[in-house]
Amino acid sequence: SKRISSAVSEKAAALFADVAKTGTAARLPLVNLSLGALKRLSAPQFANFSQTLNWLIQSDGKLELFEFVLQKIVQRHLAPGFAEARPAAVQFYTLKPLVPDCALILSALANVGSDDAAQIQKAFAAGAPYLRAPDNSGLNLSPRENCDVTKIGESLDKLALAAPQIKKNLIEACVHVVGADGVIQESEAELLRAVADTLDCPMPPLLAAV
């Protein structure tokens, strides 16, 4: 079935050549630029936009990192404007039950930032102390194969129900993971954006532009 009007599809086709030339570093800034216009959609237009976006993401049977990030951005910045949404009630006031989820997020960030096992471990170790987890809490690095976006999404949804201080500590830990090597890669910035938006926390100042 046709999901968008011919005028919109023709405009998208005309813009595709120019957009395709942009580097990955421009993806999040472009999304940020589009948010203002998307907030002006009518409720039916937004519903159609959301359905079309989800269809495009699901069309190849895979959920890529940037597609996952887009979903989180839409949920955080756009969806609440078109539906009555109450803030989720805090369900976790202590870190202990969330340690595996925090470990997964830090592991995912460490793994997207490098292919070198030593650098991955170094990045994880740089961020882990900022969670303020108790000793012997099981805060351990997870291998790359355990850090798929489905598991990341499940952990983030659980962490979204944590007390504000836990979220703040997690964001701080994430920043130290991505900054461990002094270079912030696009994939790291994108995943950190998904973390910040899901937790309803501001992006850290050094990454606020992405």
trRosetta pair geometry for C-beta under 8 A, 3 or more apart (Angstrom, degrees):
i j d omega theta_ij theta_ji phi_ij phi_ji
3 48 7.0 154 176 -171 78 90
3 51 6.7 -151 -151 108 116 103
3 52 4.6 140 148 -99 133 98
3 55 6.4 -145 -88 43 163 158
4 8 4.4 -95 165 82 118 131
4 9 5.4 142 92 -53 111 88
4 12 7.8 56 103 -8 157 140
4 48 7.1 125 -94 157 71 118
4 52 5.9 43 -50 -104 106 152
5 8 4.8 94 58 8 81 100
5 9 7.0 -153 94 -3 42 88
6 9 5.7 -57 -143 42 33 109
6 10 6.0 35 157 -22 67 108
7 10 5.9 -56 -147 36 26 110
7 11 6.4 26 154 -18 62 108
8 11 5.7 -56 -148 37 31 110
8 12 6.2 32 153 -20 65 107
9 12 5.6 -52 -146 36 32 113
9 13 6.4 34 154 -20 64 105
10 13 5.7 -53 -148 35 31 112
10 14 6.4 32 152 -20 63 106
11 14 5.7 -55 -149 35 32 112
11 15 6.4 22 156 -12 66 110
12 15 6.0 -62 -146 42 29 105
12 16 6.4 51 152 -50 64 96
13 16 5.6 -33 -150 -1 32 121
14 17 7.7 -55 177 17 33 99
15 18 5.8 -66 -166 46 56 107
15 19 5.5 47 145 -20 88 113
16 19 5.8 -64 -141 43 30 107
16 20 5.8 33 162 -27 68 110
17 20 6.0 -54 -146 31 24 113
17 21 7.1 27 153 -25 56 104
18 21 6.0 -57 -162 24 34 113
18 22 7.7 40 146 -30 62 95
19 22 5.9 -44 -165 10 44 114
19 30 7.6 107 -138 -156 99 160
22 26 4.1 -90 175 68 118 143
22 27 7.3 147 116 -65 119 60
22 30 6.9 85 127 -47 167 142
23 26 5.5 103 62 1 66 99
24 27 5.6 -25 -164 -13 51 118
24 186 4.5 112 124 132 110 172
25 29 7.9 20 140 5 64 115
25 186 5.3 -119 -86 -85 58 118
26 29 5.6 -67 -157 51 53 110
26 30 5.6 56 149 -28 84 108
27 30 5.9 -61 -152 35 26 111
27 31 6.6 26 153 -19 63 105
27 66 6.3 -44 155 -143 156 134
27 186 7.2 82 30 -169 113 125
27 190 7.4 4 86 -91 125 120
28 31 5.5 -50 -147 34 37 114
28 32 6.4 41 153 -21 66 102
28 69 7.7 -63 -93 146 97 143
28 186 7.8 -175 -5 -155 112 87
28 189 6.4 -109 -4 127 158 115
28 190 6.3 -154 -61 -94 120 76
28 193 6.2 -171 -128 -54 134 164
28 210 4.4 53 96 -180 144 74
29 32 5.5 -51 -149 34 35 114
29 33 6.5 37 153 -21 66 103
29 209 6.9 -1 -93 155 100 82
29 210 6.5 -58 -53 -121 76 53
30 33 5.6 -51 -149 33 34 113
30 34 6.5 30 153 -18 64 107
31 34 5.8 -61 -152 36 32 110
31 35 6.9 50 150 -45 64 92
31 70 6.9 -140 -119 -110 139 80
31 73 6.1 9 162 148 136 171
32 35 5.9 -36 -158 -1 35 117
32 210 7.9 -159 -30 -175 134 20
33 36 7.4 -52 179 19 39 102
34 37 5.8 -64 -163 45 55 107
34 38 5.7 50 146 -23 84 112
35 38 5.7 -62 -144 41 31 110
35 39 6.3 37 158 -28 67 103
35 73 7.7 -107 -90 166 115 112
35 77 5.5 -42 -144 141 128 143
35 78 7.1 -137 -145 -64 83 98
36 39 6.0 -53 -154 26 28 112
36 40 7.4 22 151 -17 58 104
37 40 5.9 -61 -163 30 38 111
38 41 5.8 -18 -168 -14 50 114
38 46 7.5 96 177 -110 83 91
38 49 7.0 166 -144 161 103 166
38 78 5.7 -44 127 -108 119 132
39 77 7.7 -81 -74 150 106 89
39 78 6.4 -136 -87 -116 68 79
39 81 6.0 32 -145 64 86 175
41 45 4.0 -137 -171 97 101 117
41 46 4.4 135 104 -60 129 81
41 49 6.3 -59 -134 -9 169 142
41 82 7.9 -21 88 -79 101 130
42 45 4.5 92 51 9 77 106
42 46 6.9 -144 90 -7 37 86
43 46 5.8 -54 -145 35 29 110
43 47 6.5 32 155 -21 63 104
43 82 5.2 145 -120 -152 77 102
44 47 5.6 -52 -148 34 34 114
44 48 6.4 32 154 -17 66 105
45 48 5.8 -57 -151 38 32 110
45 49 6.2 35 150 -22 66 107
46 49 5.4 -52 -145 36 34 115
46 50 6.2 35 156 -20 67 104
46 78 6.8 -175 -147 164 121 112
46 81 8.0 -159 -107 87 165 97
46 82 4.8 -137 89 -84 157 159
47 50 5.9 -54 -148 36 28 110
47 51 6.4 27 155 -16 63 108
47 82 7.5 -169 -53 160 75 146
48 51 5.8 -55 -146 38 31 110
48 52 6.2 29 156 -18 65 108
49 52 5.9 -59 -147 38 27 108
49 53 6.2 28 156 -20 64 108
50 53 5.7 -53 -145 36 29 112
50 54 6.3 26 158 -15 64 107
50 74 6.6 143 -112 170 90 142
50 79 7.5 79 -98 -92 139 94
51 54 5.9 -57 -148 39 28 108
51 55 6.3 31 153 -21 64 108
52 55 5.6 -54 -147 35 31 113
52 56 6.4 32 154 -19 65 104
53 56 5.8 -55 -150 35 30 110
53 57 6.4 28 154 -18 64 107
53 70 6.9 -143 -175 140 124 125
53 71 7.8 161 136 -89 120 70
53 74 6.8 147 104 -66 164 161
54 57 5.7 -54 -146 37 33 112
54 58 6.1 18 159 -8 67 113
54 71 7.7 75 -95 -105 79 106
55 58 6.1 -66 -143 46 27 101
55 59 6.2 50 154 -57 64 97
56 59 5.6 -34 -148 -5 29 122
57 63 6.5 34 168 -116 105 75
57 67 4.5 136 -133 -168 105 125
57 70 7.3 -161 -82 73 127 127
57 71 7.0 40 -93 -58 171 111
58 61 7.3 42 -179 -80 58 31
58 63 7.9 -7 -93 -76 59 85
63 67 5.6 -135 -160 89 62 125
63 68 5.7 79 161 -64 104 94
63 149 5.2 -128 111 78 111 138
63 150 7.0 109 57 -58 140 80
64 67 4.6 92 57 8 79 108
64 68 7.0 -140 96 -8 40 88
64 149 7.6 100 152 -24 11 154
65 68 5.6 -57 -153 34 31 115
65 69 6.4 32 151 -20 66 104
65 112 7.1 106 -116 -117 159 139
65 149 6.1 -167 -96 -79 54 125
65 187 6.3 34 111 -145 161 91
65 190 6.1 92 140 111 109 133
65 191 6.4 -50 -166 -72 119 91
66 69 5.3 -48 -148 34 38 116
66 70 6.5 46 151 -23 65 99
66 190 5.8 -59 -98 -162 71 151
67 70 5.6 -48 -151 31 33 115
67 71 6.8 36 150 -20 62 101
68 71 5.8 -53 -156 31 32 113
68 72 6.7 28 150 -16 64 105
68 149 4.4 -133 -72 -162 154 136
68 152 7.3 58 170 81 154 126
68 153 6.7 -125 -153 -65 116 110
68 194 6.2 13 124 -112 94 152
69 72 5.7 -58 -152 37 34 110
69 73 6.3 35 152 -21 68 105
69 190 4.7 -78 -70 180 160 93
69 191 7.1 -102 -79 -84 112 35
69 193 5.7 53 -153 83 116 112
69 194 4.6 -104 -110 -62 70 106
70 73 5.7 -54 -146 35 32 111
70 74 6.4 31 156 -17 66 105
71 74 5.9 -56 -149 36 30 110
71 75 6.3 28 154 -18 64 109
72 75 5.7 -54 -145 38 32 112
72 76 6.1 21 159 -13 66 112
72 156 7.7 -34 -111 133 131 157
72 193 7.5 143 91 121 126 79
72 194 4.3 110 36 -138 162 77
72 197 4.7 122 146 86 102 127
72 198 5.4 -58 -147 -57 120 89
73 76 6.0 -63 -143 42 27 104
73 77 5.7 -18 176 17 67 117
73 78 7.7 48 132 -1 68 103
73 193 7.0 -2 -73 147 103 115
73 194 7.8 -75 -41 -96 75 63
73 197 5.7 -92 -90 -121 49 170
74 77 7.0 -70 -120 52 18 82
74 78 4.9 -42 -155 43 59 122
74 79 6.0 74 145 -34 73 97
75 78 7.7 0 -31 52 9 79
75 79 5.1 -12 -135 12 39 138
75 197 7.4 114 71 144 89 114
75 198 7.7 30 86 -99 129 67
76 79 7.7 59 6 32 15 99
76 80 7.8 -12 -176 -8 26 113
76 197 3.8 -126 -15 -175 162 99
76 198 7.0 -102 -66 -69 121 33
76 200 6.7 -178 -138 -92 107 68
77 80 8.0 -96 175 27 8 100
77 197 7.2 -60 -29 -140 92 120
78 81 6.1 -69 -167 31 41 111
78 82 7.1 8 155 -2 74 112
79 82 6.2 -79 -156 43 38 99
79 83 6.4 -24 169 28 77 111
79 85 7.2 68 123 -41 93 151
80 83 6.8 -90 -135 60 29 74
80 85 4.7 -95 -122 40 83 135
87 200 7.9 -41 -134 -13 100 178
88 91 8.0 -54 154 -13 102 101
88 160 6.0 63 53 132 153 101
88 161 5.6 -89 139 -97 128 75
89 161 7.4 19 86 -145 52 92
90 93 6.6 73 148 -72 120 78
90 161 6.4 132 -143 176 36 62
90 162 7.0 2 -144 153 86 15
90 163 5.3 55 -153 -85 135 62
91 161 4.1 -5 30 160 105 124
91 162 7.7 -53 59 -76 68 35
92 95 7.9 81 157 -96 114 25
92 97 6.1 -131 -129 67 117 113
92 98 5.6 87 171 -43 158 122
92 158 7.8 56 -22 164 144 81
92 161 5.7 92 6 109 96 87
92 162 4.5 -39 74 -108 113 67
92 163 6.5 -119 97 -11 63 78
92 166 6.7 -46 110 32 106 169
93 163 5.0 66 -122 -41 54 132
94 97 7.0 85 85 10 89 87
94 166 8.0 115 169 -76 11 131
95 98 5.5 -91 -162 56 51 103
95 99 6.2 74 147 -64 88 79
95 102 7.2 -7 -164 -17 101 149
95 131 6.7 127 -153 163 147 99
95 132 7.1 171 -29 87 160 81
95 133 5.7 -134 128 -105 143 74
95 134 7.8 160 74 -4 118 83
95 137 7.6 -2 114 -159 110 152
95 166 5.6 170 -87 -121 81 111
95 169 7.7 -48 -91 75 130 147
96 99 6.1 -25 -156 -21 31 111
96 134 7.2 -2 -87 21 91 118
96 137 6.7 -128 -121 -143 67 109
98 101 5.0 -59 -166 45 70 115
98 102 5.7 72 136 -25 89 101
98 158 6.8 177 -119 129 92 110
98 159 6.1 105 -155 -100 126 78
98 162 6.0 24 -78 -90 164 128
98 166 6.6 70 62 -178 157 140
99 102 5.7 -55 -143 39 32 110
99 103 6.1 35 158 -23 66 107
99 131 7.9 107 -120 149 73 147
99 133 5.7 94 -114 -134 108 134
99 137 4.8 -152 -120 151 155 110
99 138 5.6 102 123 73 136 92
99 139 5.5 -100 -168 -75 105 81
100 103 5.6 -54 -146 36 31 115
100 104 6.5 34 154 -23 64 103
100 138 6.8 -20 -71 117 77 121
100 155 7.7 -128 115 -117 76 115
101 104 5.7 -49 -151 30 33 112
101 105 6.7 31 152 -17 63 103
101 155 3.7 164 -149 -153 89 97
101 156 7.8 176 -178 -51 113 30
101 158 5.3 -126 -102 79 160 126
101 159 5.4 -171 134 -55 134 102
102 105 5.8 -55 -151 35 34 109
102 106 6.3 26 156 -11 68 108
102 131 5.5 97 165 -124 149 143
102 133 7.4 -178 83 -66 150 129
102 139 7.0 -32 92 -124 110 102
102 155 7.9 -169 -42 178 27 123
102 159 7.1 120 -72 -101 70 128
102 170 5.7 -124 -124 -112 103 108
102 173 7.3 42 -174 74 110 156
103 106 6.0 -58 -145 42 30 106
103 107 6.0 32 155 -22 65 111
103 138 7.3 -80 -41 125 153 75
103 139 5.1 -170 -83 -147 108 58
103 140 5.9 29 -154 53 141 45
103 141 7.3 -141 -173 -86 97 21
103 142 6.2 109 136 -24 97 103
104 107 5.6 -57 -144 39 28 113
104 108 6.2 32 156 -24 64 104
104 142 5.6 9 -109 10 61 151
104 146 7.2 -109 -125 130 95 101
104 147 6.4 166 -168 -110 79 79
104 151 6.2 -118 -169 139 143 109
104 152 6.7 -164 140 -99 111 58
104 155 4.8 -161 72 -65 135 166
105 108 5.7 -51 -148 31 29 112
105 109 6.6 27 154 -15 62 105
105 152 6.8 104 -99 -140 67 85
105 155 6.0 -155 -49 118 92 136
105 156 7.0 107 -90 -74 119 81
105 159 7.3 2 -38 -31 145 162
105 170 6.8 33 83 -171 150 115
105 174 6.7 -53 140 -89 112 109
105 195 6.1 98 -161 -109 127 126
106 109 5.8 -55 -150 38 33 110
106 110 6.3 33 153 -19 66 107
106 124 5.6 101 142 -136 106 78
106 127 5.2 -170 -139 94 118 131
106 128 6.3 107 165 -79 166 71
106 131 7.8 -79 -48 -48 142 128
106 141 7.8 -94 107 -106 100 66
106 173 6.0 -54 -91 139 120 116
106 174 6.7 -131 -97 -91 71 63
106 177 5.4 -174 -151 -72 80 150
107 110 5.6 -55 -146 38 31 111
107 111 6.1 27 157 -17 66 110
107 124 6.2 23 -95 -107 57 125
107 141 5.2 134 -107 -155 102 59
107 142 3.9 69 164 42 173 86
107 143 7.8 -8 -180 12 130 12
107 146 7.3 -6 121 84 146 104
107 147 5.5 -146 112 -81 100 127
108 111 5.9 -60 -146 39 28 108
108 112 6.4 21 160 -16 65 106
108 142 7.8 -1 -47 67 65 116
108 147 4.0 169 -94 -165 79 123
108 152 5.4 63 -86 -96 166 120
108 191 6.3 -160 128 -168 110 148
109 112 6.2 -56 -142 36 29 103
109 113 6.4 26 158 -21 61 114
109 123 7.3 -138 114 144 87 125
109 127 7.5 34 82 0 135 168
109 174 5.8 161 -56 -146 167 81
109 177 4.5 82 107 115 129 139
109 178 5.8 -80 179 -61 119 86
109 188 6.0 71 -158 -137 84 85
109 191 5.8 -172 -95 103 75 136
109 192 6.8 64 -114 -67 122 85
110 113 6.0 -67 -155 35 27 113
110 114 7.2 -41 171 35 61 98
110 120 4.7 97 150 -161 104 70
110 121 7.6 88 176 -61 142 17
110 123 4.1 161 -125 91 90 116
110 124 4.3 -21 -69 -57 160 84
110 127 7.7 -141 -63 22 104 128
110 141 6.8 -63 69 -133 156 109
110 177 5.5 -91 -66 -167 79 116
110 180 8.0 17 -115 20 86 146
111 114 7.5 -99 -146 57 24 62
111 120 5.8 37 -89 -135 55 123
111 143 7.9 88 -93 173 138 34
111 144 4.4 155 -154 -102 140 84
111 147 5.4 149 40 50 150 158
112 185 7.3 -155 133 82 87 125
112 187 4.3 -140 168 133 116 120
112 188 5.8 167 99 -74 109 62
112 191 5.7 140 34 -14 161 146
113 119 7.5 -128 110 137 97 110
113 120 7.5 151 68 -104 91 67
113 123 5.7 147 72 -117 142 170
113 177 7.4 -178 -7 148 150 86
113 178 6.2 -173 -84 -124 138 61
113 180 7.7 99 128 45 158 105
113 181 6.9 164 160 15 122 127
113 185 5.8 161 -127 25 66 123
113 187 7.2 -162 -76 84 48 105
113 188 4.9 44 -84 -74 95 122
114 119 4.0 -105 162 102 168 125
114 120 5.3 -148 75 -63 110 73
114 123 6.7 163 12 -15 125 139
114 181 7.1 122 -61 -34 125 152
116 119 4.0 63 79 15 109 112
116 120 6.5 -179 86 -16 53 84
117 120 5.6 -54 -147 34 30 114
117 121 6.5 27 157 -15 64 106
118 121 5.9 -56 -150 38 31 109
118 122 6.2 33 151 -21 65 108
119 122 5.4 -52 -144 37 33 115
119 123 6.3 35 156 -21 65 104
119 180 7.9 148 -173 107 75 122
119 181 6.4 21 -160 -76 114 129
120 123 5.9 -54 -149 34 28 109
120 124 6.5 27 153 -16 62 107
120 141 7.1 110 137 -162 98 141
121 124 5.8 -55 -148 38 31 111
121 125 6.1 29 156 -17 66 110
121 141 6.1 -80 -111 -42 68 167
122 125 5.8 -59 -146 40 27 110
122 126 6.4 34 153 -28 63 105
122 180 5.8 155 125 161 89 137
122 181 7.8 90 100 -67 123 86
123 126 5.6 -51 -150 27 31 115
123 127 6.9 12 159 -6 62 107
123 177 4.9 68 164 -163 91 70
123 178 7.5 54 -162 -75 119 22
123 180 4.0 -169 -113 38 67 152
123 181 6.8 -37 -82 -26 105 94
124 127 6.4 -73 -157 42 29 99
124 128 6.0 38 157 -39 69 109
124 141 4.6 40 165 -92 175 108
124 177 6.4 25 -95 -123 35 108
125 128 5.9 -41 -132 18 31 118
126 176 4.8 -150 136 150 91 97
126 177 6.1 151 76 -95 98 42
126 179 7.6 -136 134 77 141 72
126 180 3.9 164 25 -101 161 113
127 130 5.8 -64 -170 30 55 114
127 131 7.7 60 144 -29 77 92
127 173 4.1 91 173 179 94 72
127 174 6.3 66 -151 -76 143 17
127 175 7.5 148 -116 59 107 44
127 176 4.1 159 -95 81 69 96
127 177 3.5 -28 -32 -51 145 85
127 180 7.2 -85 -33 -54 88 115
128 131 6.2 -45 -169 11 46 113
128 133 7.4 -58 177 26 83 121
128 139 5.5 134 -155 141 115 128
128 173 6.5 60 -92 -152 16 120
129 132 7.7 46 166 -68 52 42
129 173 7.7 173 62 -113 41 97
130 169 6.0 177 145 -170 74 75
130 172 4.5 -134 167 113 133 102
130 173 3.9 -177 76 -80 107 72
130 176 5.6 140 -11 12 143 141
131 139 6.7 178 62 -125 149 150
131 169 5.3 98 -136 144 38 114
131 170 6.4 38 -110 -89 87 58
131 173 4.9 14 -53 -63 78 150
132 169 5.5 -82 16 -142 104 147
133 137 4.4 -119 163 45 113 159
133 139 4.9 121 77 -43 162 142
134 137 4.9 120 67 -61 73 114
142 146 4.4 -101 169 82 116 130
142 147 5.9 139 101 -57 116 94
143 146 5.4 91 64 8 72 103
143 147 7.6 -145 103 -10 40 96
144 147 5.7 -70 -154 33 38 112
145 148 7.6 -4 -179 -41 42 94
146 151 6.7 -59 168 71 63 170
147 151 6.7 -120 -137 74 26 123
147 152 6.6 49 -174 -59 68 103
148 151 5.4 88 61 14 74 100
148 152 7.0 -136 103 -6 36 93
149 152 5.1 -52 -142 39 39 117
149 153 6.1 45 157 -24 68 102
150 153 5.8 -53 -152 33 28 112
150 154 6.6 27 151 -18 62 105
151 154 5.6 -51 -147 35 36 112
151 155 6.4 33 155 -16 67 105
152 155 5.9 -60 -150 39 30 108
152 156 6.2 28 154 -18 66 109
152 191 7.6 -79 -164 -148 153 106
152 194 7.6 47 142 116 125 139
153 156 5.7 -56 -143 38 30 110
153 157 6.3 31 158 -21 64 105
154 157 5.9 -54 -149 33 28 111
154 158 6.7 26 152 -15 61 106
155 158 5.7 -58 -154 37 34 111
155 159 6.1 29 152 -17 69 110
156 159 5.5 -56 -141 41 34 110
156 160 6.3 48 154 -34 64 98
156 194 7.0 -68 -103 141 165 94
156 195 6.4 -134 -114 -116 118 58
156 198 4.2 15 167 128 121 164
156 199 7.3 -103 -161 -48 87 79
157 160 5.7 -41 -152 17 31 119
157 161 7.8 26 150 -14 54 99
157 198 7.0 -88 -72 -169 46 124
158 161 6.2 -62 -172 29 39 108
158 162 7.9 55 135 -40 63 94
159 162 5.3 -25 -165 -7 54 123
159 166 7.6 -143 -157 126 84 114
159 167 7.0 125 161 -99 95 80
159 170 6.6 66 -168 -73 136 177
159 198 7.3 67 76 118 101 116
159 199 6.2 -44 122 -90 103 101
160 198 5.4 -99 -73 156 114 84
160 199 5.7 -146 -103 -103 66 47
160 200 7.1 84 -145 -2 94 95
162 166 4.0 -94 160 83 127 134
162 167 5.5 155 85 -50 111 83
162 170 7.8 87 74 -12 157 137
162 199 7.8 -27 48 -133 105 102
163 166 5.0 93 61 5 76 105
163 167 7.4 -148 96 -4 40 89
164 167 5.6 -59 -151 38 36 112
164 168 6.1 38 154 -22 70 106
165 168 5.4 -50 -145 35 35 115
165 169 6.3 35 155 -19 65 104
166 169 5.9 -55 -150 37 30 110
166 170 6.4 31 152 -20 64 107
167 170 5.7 -56 -149 35 31 112
167 171 6.4 31 155 -18 66 103
167 199 4.6 154 -148 -175 118 127
167 200 7.9 -20 -168 60 160 72
167 201 5.5 -177 153 -58 118 131
168 171 5.9 -54 -150 34 30 109
168 172 6.5 30 152 -17 63 107
168 201 7.1 171 -87 -127 55 137
169 172 5.6 -56 -150 37 33 113
169 173 6.3 34 152 -20 66 105
170 173 5.6 -53 -148 36 33 112
170 174 6.3 37 152 -23 65 104
170 195 7.4 -139 134 177 111 123
170 199 7.1 -175 78 -93 129 160
171 174 5.5 -52 -148 33 32 115
171 175 6.5 36 152 -23 64 102
171 195 7.0 160 -102 127 73 116
171 196 6.4 72 -118 -97 116 83
171 199 6.9 -145 -59 76 106 155
171 201 5.3 -124 -63 124 146 155
171 204 6.7 165 163 -55 107 98
172 175 5.8 -51 -152 30 32 113
172 176 6.8 26 153 -13 63 105
173 176 5.9 -60 -154 38 33 107
173 177 6.5 37 149 -23 66 103
174 177 5.6 -52 -152 31 34 114
174 178 6.5 20 158 -8 68 105
174 192 5.6 144 152 -120 127 96
174 195 5.8 178 -110 100 166 164
175 178 6.3 -60 -148 42 29 101
175 179 5.9 11 159 -4 65 120
175 192 7.5 87 -82 -139 58 139
175 204 5.0 82 -96 -49 131 164
175 206 7.5 108 -151 46 115 119
175 207 7.7 -146 -115 -3 94 126
176 179 5.8 -64 -132 51 29 103
176 180 6.5 62 158 -64 61 82
177 180 6.0 -28 -161 -22 28 115
178 184 5.5 46 154 -120 111 85
178 185 7.9 -133 -156 32 96 72
178 188 4.2 136 -131 172 113 131
178 189 7.4 117 -165 -65 151 52
178 192 6.0 -42 -36 -55 154 136
179 182 6.8 43 -174 -86 65 28
179 184 6.8 -17 -87 -71 66 94
179 206 7.7 49 -84 91 128 156
184 188 5.6 -128 -162 83 67 127
184 189 5.6 76 159 -59 108 99
184 206 7.6 164 -39 134 155 111
184 207 6.8 -152 -170 -92 159 104
185 188 4.7 94 58 6 78 104
185 189 7.0 -148 95 -5 40 88
186 189 5.7 -57 -147 39 33 110
186 190 6.1 34 155 -22 67 107
187 190 5.7 -52 -145 35 30 113
187 191 6.4 26 159 -14 64 106
188 191 6.1 -58 -147 39 29 105
188 192 6.2 27 155 -17 64 110
189 192 5.8 -57 -144 40 28 111
189 193 6.3 36 152 -26 63 104
189 207 5.7 -174 -133 -147 93 118
189 210 4.5 -27 174 122 132 156
190 193 5.6 -51 -153 29 31 114
190 194 6.8 30 150 -18 62 101
190 210 7.8 -92 -67 151 52 119
191 194 5.6 -50 -154 32 38 112
191 195 6.5 40 148 -20 66 102
192 195 5.4 -49 -149 35 38 115
192 196 6.2 36 154 -18 68 105
192 203 7.3 90 130 -136 103 92
192 204 7.8 -48 165 15 134 106
192 207 6.2 -16 104 151 139 169
193 196 5.8 -55 -144 39 30 109
193 197 6.1 24 159 -15 65 110
193 203 6.5 -10 -108 -97 69 121
193 207 7.6 -139 -68 149 81 123
193 210 6.6 -113 -65 116 124 89
194 197 6.0 -58 -141 41 27 106
194 198 6.1 25 161 -18 64 110
195 198 6.2 -62 -148 37 24 107
195 199 6.3 7 161 -3 63 114
196 199 6.2 -68 -145 47 25 100
196 201 5.0 -103 -151 76 71 86
196 202 6.8 -38 -171 125 122 16
196 203 4.9 75 155 -84 174 63
196 204 7.8 -131 -89 -13 137 67
197 200 7.3 26 -175 -78 33 39
202 208 7.3 -3 168 -109 98 102
203 207 5.0 -112 170 96 112 93
203 208 4.8 153 90 -102 111 54
203 210 7.3 -169 -173 62 157 72
204 207 5.1 57 65 29 86 100
204 208 7.0 -122 94 -49 36 78
205 208 5.4 -23 -140 -20 33 120
207 210 5.3 -58 -174 38 77 108
